[in-house]
Amino acid sequence: MSVLSADIARFEAMRTDLEHRHKLKWVVFHEGELIDIYSDFEAAASDAIDRFDTGPFLIRQIGAPPQTHLMGGMVFTHANA
């Protein structure tokens, strides 16, 4: 079982409602719970790191098309780090 399976499952369960209300915004899930909705990726990532350090946590854009190609790993740090 994946570390993020509870987060992914919860996102999928909420997908229709989220797409209806918050299309193209960003969400953070942690331990199967929706943490918050954000206007941009940077705000979502910054808050997730502040709350949960290195994770794990899930950040997804609501209503974004599915990824057919995954890039290499990303590391996000605060600009003042």
Secondary structure, 3 states (H helix, E strand, C coil): CCCCHHHHHHHHHHHHHHHHHHCCCEEEEECCEEEEEECCHHHHHHHHHHHHCCCCCEEEECCCCCCCCCCCCCCCCCCCC
